[in-house]
Amino acid sequence: MSANELKWSHEERGNALVLSPKGRVDEATADAFKDHMVATMQNGPDKAILDLSGIDYMSSRGLRGFTLAQRAATQNGTTIVLAAPNDTLREILQISRYDTIFTVTETVEAALGN
C-alpha cells in the first residue's frame, strides 16, 4: 500500500456494517475517505461501525468526512459509531468535540453492544 492509498474492508455483523479503513487520512486521501463513507451511509445500514484501529493519521479534512457521513446517515436512519481510535485520534476527537456527536468505543465489540 502506497502512502496515498486508503484500503477498506467491510463486514456485516448482525444489523451492523463494520467499515475498516487502513492507512492515513490526509490531503491525498481525504476526498476518497469522505466519498466512501457518504456512499455507504446512503445505502442505509441500521448501524455503521467505523473501526479506526487501522488509521495511523487523520487530518482535519478527515473530520469533515465524518460530518458529511453523519448527515447522510441521519437522512437514512443510520447510527454511526466510531470504534478503536488510537490515542492521538481519540485526542483529536475530544478536542474537536466529535466525541459529543458520535459514540466512541474502545473496541468494535463494544460498539456492537451499543
C-alpha positions as CSV (number, residue, x, y, z in Angstrom):
1,M,0.0,0.0,0.0
2,S,1.5,3.4,-1.0
3,A,1.3,6.4,1.2
4,N,-1.5,7.8,-1.0
5,E,-3.8,4.8,-0.6
6,L,-6.5,4.1,1.9
7,K,-7.7,0.5,1.9
8,W,-11.2,-0.5,3.1
9,S,-12.8,-3.7,4.2
10,H,-16.4,-4.3,5.2
11,E,-18.0,-6.9,7.3
12,E,-21.7,-7.4,8.2
13,R,-22.2,-8.3,11.9
14,G,-25.8,-8.7,12.9
15,N,-27.6,-5.4,12.0
16,A,-24.3,-3.6,11.8
17,L,-21.9,-2.9,9.0
18,V,-18.3,-2.7,10.2
19,L,-16.2,-0.5,8.0
20,S,-12.4,-0.8,8.5
21,P,-10.2,1.7,6.7
22,K,-6.5,1.3,6.8
23,G,-3.9,3.9,6.2
24,R,-3.7,7.7,6.5
25,V,-6.5,10.2,6.0
26,D,-4.6,13.2,4.8
27,E,-4.8,15.7,1.9
28,A,-4.2,12.9,-0.7
29,T,-6.9,10.5,0.7
30,A,-9.4,12.7,2.5
31,D,-11.8,13.0,-0.5
32,A,-11.8,9.3,-1.2
33,F,-12.4,8.7,2.6
34,K,-15.4,11.1,2.6
35,D,-16.8,9.7,-0.6
36,H,-16.6,6.1,0.6
37,M,-18.3,6.9,3.9
38,V,-21.1,9.0,2.4
39,A,-21.8,6.4,-0.3
40,T,-22.0,3.7,2.4
41,M,-24.4,5.8,4.6
42,Q,-26.6,6.5,1.6
43,N,-27.2,2.7,1.4
44,G,-28.7,3.0,4.9
45,P,-27.4,0.2,7.1
46,D,-29.1,0.3,10.5
47,K,-25.7,0.8,12.3
48,A,-22.3,1.6,10.8
49,I,-19.3,1.0,12.9
50,L,-16.2,2.7,11.8
51,D,-13.2,0.7,13.0
52,L,-10.5,3.3,13.3
53,S,-7.8,0.9,14.6
54,G,-6.1,0.9,11.1
55,I,-6.0,4.7,10.8
56,D,-2.4,6.0,11.5
57,Y,-3.2,9.6,11.0
58,M,-6.2,11.9,10.3
59,S,-6.1,15.5,9.2
60,S,-9.0,18.0,9.7
61,R,-10.3,17.0,6.2
62,G,-10.9,13.5,7.6
63,L,-13.1,15.1,10.3
64,R,-15.1,16.8,7.6
65,G,-15.7,13.4,6.1
66,F,-17.2,12.3,9.4
67,T,-19.5,15.4,9.3
68,L,-20.8,14.6,5.8
69,A,-21.2,10.9,6.5
70,Q,-23.2,11.8,9.6
71,R,-25.5,14.0,7.5
72,A,-26.1,11.1,5.1
73,A,-26.6,8.7,7.9
74,T,-29.2,10.9,9.6
75,Q,-31.2,11.1,6.4
76,N,-31.2,7.3,6.2
77,G,-31.7,6.4,9.8
78,T,-28.2,5.0,10.3
79,T,-26.3,5.3,13.5
80,I,-22.6,5.7,13.2
81,V,-20.3,4.5,16.0
82,L,-16.5,5.2,16.0
83,A,-14.5,2.3,17.4
84,A,-10.9,1.7,18.5
85,P,-9.3,5.1,17.7
86,N,-5.6,5.3,18.7
87,D,-4.6,7.7,21.4
88,T,-3.8,10.5,19.0
89,L,-7.1,10.2,17.1
90,R,-9.1,9.9,20.4
91,E,-7.5,13.2,21.4
92,I,-8.4,14.8,18.1
93,L,-12.0,13.6,18.5
94,Q,-12.1,15.1,22.0
95,I,-10.5,18.5,21.0
96,S,-12.8,18.8,18.0
97,R,-15.8,17.7,20.2
98,Y,-16.6,15.0,17.7
99,D,-16.9,12.7,20.7
100,T,-20.1,14.6,21.5
101,I,-21.5,13.9,18.1
102,F,-20.6,10.3,17.8
103,T,-20.4,7.4,20.3
104,V,-16.7,6.4,20.6
105,T,-15.9,3.0,21.9
106,E,-12.6,1.2,22.8
107,T,-13.3,-1.8,20.6
108,V,-15.6,-2.9,17.7
109,E,-17.1,-5.5,20.1
110,A,-18.1,-2.7,22.5
111,A,-19.7,-0.8,19.5
112,L,-21.7,-3.8,18.6
113,G,-23.1,-3.9,22.1
114,N,-24.5,-0.3,21.9
